[in-house]
């Protein structure tokens, strides 16, 4: 299947011309019967080589292509299905420099007012970045607990810069830049790390690494199932 060919060849392609051909073949394969091939409908887990590669730039002429538009829509769909606040293309098995972010206002109900303020949280509408670059604007670091759908079932304390500027292209292939601070800056840094083969476990406070359901494991005498499917 052409999608399989895309998966195996894109990692070896560095020239934009060859990547252009691969993207076209992959998109054609989407119209055939899909099997379990990237871009996945699930989020890959730590250990998958896709999470450790430096993702490829998307050729500029491809930014408005149907292939990239499909990728953006699929990233958004999976992010929302998993109810997370950010997702990068490598997490769906594709080594391409693309990520999406969204922090909905109704998420404030999951935090106390004190925590929401302490973490400098605020709503962020759906934001798409293609071929992003990041610049630190405030070198103060904030330490907060962080999790990742590619390390499902765990969390840890991670230090992140307070304010950043992200430049790149939006979902329409137009140039954009966005200044982010607090929690939204953390989301952007987390997703940028994925594009560079970095997972939060590489930079976490190791002693804070915690199983999110350890209390349930004890209460149910170990009879706890951890699902890696959509919520």
PyMOL commands that set and color helices and strands:
alter all, ss='L'
color gray80, all
select helices_A, chain A and resi 2-10+16-29+49-52+60-62+66-82+89-92+105-110+113-118+149-151+182-195+200-202+206-208+214-219
alter helices_A, ss='H'
color red, helices_A
select strands_A, chain A and resi 86-88+98-103+124-147+154-169+175-181+210-211
alter strands_A, ss='S'
color yellow, strands_A
deselect
rebuild
show_as cartoon
